[in-house]
Structure formats: structure tokens, C-alpha cells
Amino acid sequence: MEPTDDLEGDKDQKEEVKVKPDDGTLEEIGKEEPEPSLAKEEREKLVSYIEAALFLAGRPLGEGELAEFFKKDRITVRWALRRLKRELIEQNNALEVLHLTKDRWVLQLCEEFSRGLYEYIREFIPKEEMLSREVTDTLTEIAYRQPITSALLAKIVGNPNIYEHIKTLSERGFISLEKDKQTNILRTTQKFADIYGFDPEIRNLKIQLVWRLKKRAQLEKTG
């Protein structure tokens, strides 16, 4: 789909996303609420299920939203979110959990892993299909967070050139734009999957993306 004339018309959407949490240190996440009165197996399962929910959603989720879905109280859900955040940091995972404004949390690629994708892909991408580092970073965010609106992506990334990147990616055929009211919903295309060697099914694509970035980081450390 070609970019619409009002591609930048969704910049003023009201949803606020804060990508730099106030409680990003291990010291802060160590101040967890007491463990909920659940069996150990049930606690561990809840942490895994919440990770899966954040991963598949590809967008910030509220504690209330998660509590309703998993039929738990919000204190238990908050404990599970903080435990997940701690575990990902301790594992040096390619993903991180950020505590956004109010009660909203998001699972996203760590900055160091998204930065590493550019050097990784340039080794096997045809020259005529190569993108700049900044545009590649935007494509990585879209691939991981899809489907995502251009307005929300702009707030998350915080790059003033984001709408130009979206236009470039659409014109090059790496993403599709689906008009939805005053915004556009972004998704990667079959061409993206073919060029970068991903499964076109979104869930599998996201898993492959995270695995590649983590593997790249491991190679860099051992190299």
C-alpha cells in the first residue's frame, strides 16, 4: 500500500508512551512486593504467561488489563511483572521490560541488540536493498512491535525522522500501511520476510528476530 498524503497527520495522538522508565535499576526492581500466596509452579507459570502476553501484544499493556485476563489481582500481576523484569536483566536477554507511565508495561528489544542488527544484516543483504542504519533500526522496531500505528511508533522511537523512515520503507516494499482513522497500521511484508530470511507469520518472525539478535550479541562477546 502506498503512503497516504496525511502520513504525518497522526503525530498528535493522545496516548503517551515513556520509553525511559524511572525504575530501571536492579536496586529499584529489587524492591518487590512480597511473593503472592500462590504455589511456586503457579507463580512461575504466571510470569511466563505474562511474558508471552507482552511479547504477542507488541504494545504496552496495563496491569488492570493483565489482571482481568489472567484472573489475578493487580498486586500479583505487578509482582510478576517485576519478577520478569529482574529475570530478563539477570539473563542479559535480548528483551527488556520497561515500566511506562502509570500502570503500563512493555516488553521490547534492548537498545544494544537493536543497534547490532545493522552490522549483522549488511553481510548478506543485496546492495540494492540495503537501508541506512537509522531506517534499519526503524524497520527492526516495526518488525518486533507489529501491528503498530505510526503514531505510537513515533512516540516510542522518539526520532524526528520517523515518518520519513516509514515512507521510505513503504516505498521500498518492506512494510505495508493500512489506513485506520487518523493513523496508519504498520506491518512487515512478504518481501521483508524473503529478503531478511524470516518466517512471514508474525509470531514466528518475532521469535526469530529476538533469537538472531541474541545470537549476534553472544558472538560479539566471545569474539
Secondary structure, DSSP 4 states (H G I P E B T S, - for coil): -PPPTTTTTTTT-S-----S-TT-SHHHHTSPPPPPSS-HHHHHHHHHHHHHHHHHH-S-EEHHHHHHHHT--HHHHHHHHHHHHHHHHHTT-SEEEEE-STTEEEEEE-HHHHHHHHHHHTTTS-GGG---HHHHHHHHHHHHH-SEEHHHHHHHH--TTHHHHHHHHHHTTSEEEEEETTEEEEEE-HHHHHHHT--SSHHHHHHHHHHHHHHHHHHHHH-
